[in-house]
Structure formats: C-alpha cells, structure tokens
Amino acid sequence: MLRHSSSLGLRIYKIAVTHRSILGPFRGYRRLRASTGSTADARDAALIKKLESQLAELKKTIKEEEEDAHKFLERHASGEQAKADKQNQYVWFWEKALSDDDRKKLASLNIKSLDDLQAAYHEADVAMTTPPFPKSEKLDPRLRIAHNLHMRIPEKIAAARRQSTLSRLNLKRFWGGMI
C-alpha cells in the first residue's frame, strides 16, 4: 500500500510493509497431520520399552558388581585367605609376567621366588644409595639383574594383561561375538 502525504511541499511516501518482508526469506513449517499421532505414540512406546530394557540390564550389572565387591571384601577379611591370595598373585606374576628366559636367568642366580627377587632388589637399592653410590652397571650380576628386572615389573604386568585381553578378544572374534 502506497500513501502520499505532503506538507510544506515535501513529498513523503509511506509504505505499508508486513513483518515477513522485513525478516527476509524464510521456510514455512509443515503442520503435522492429525493422523500422525498414533505413529508418534508407537515410536515413543518402542523407545520407552528399549530404554526400560537397558535400565534393567544396567541394574543387573550394577547388582552383580556390588555382589562381587562384597565377595572380594569377605574373602580378604580373613588372614589365611589374604595370604593365599597374595601367594596366588605371586604365582601369577612368576608364571605369566616373567618369561622362561627371565626365570632361568634368575634361577641361575639363586633367585627362585618373588620374595627372593624383592630381597635382591632391596640389597641392590641399599648398595646404590650408600657411598660410593655405584651405578647399576657396577653391581655384581645377581643384584644388577634383580634390580633391572624389578624395575621392569610394571611393564611386564601391563604386557601380560594386554596379551590376556588380546587373547580374549581374538576368542570373541573367532566365535563371532557369541562369548
């Protein structure tokens, strides 16, 4: 709509503009038909059912983890069981984390258990921290090998765990995820 008004000889034009033309181009939205409500309700019901099943599985795993934690605490409450578990950890480390070559090398140096290895490491550490502060290369072979092997324990445990995890993953791949 175009209007003309003049006052004092000046021409002023007033144009009526809708708000949509000021905003520029826009995409109109589509209105949902009334019949789509049943589809949306079915989709929502399926989603709720899926979420409820996931919640049930999650509650089940949490309950199992809590039971395992209680069993672990009960098992370590008694002194005898704690000693047996510690011995099992030593055996696991000695058998899984140490290679055959490492065990043979230690046996030749009269180190036959993890306790012997820790004692030899302690001797090497004491020797290296007292004057004249020798480097590990200057220690006698028994202490040097025990010290080097003891310092590599975290690496060996991590490697053994990685190998165990890889073997489980390969087994899962072999069975097609059935395990």
Secondary structure, DSSP 8 states (H G I E B T S, - for coil): -EEEEEETTEEEEEE---HHHHH----------GGGHHHHHHHHHHHHHHHHHHHHHHHHHHHHHHHHHHHHHHHHHSHHHHHHHHHHHHHHIIIIIS-HHHHHHHHHTT--SHHHHHHHHHHHHHHHTSTT---GGGS-HHHHHHHHHHHTHHHHHHHHHHHHHHHHHHHHHHTTT--
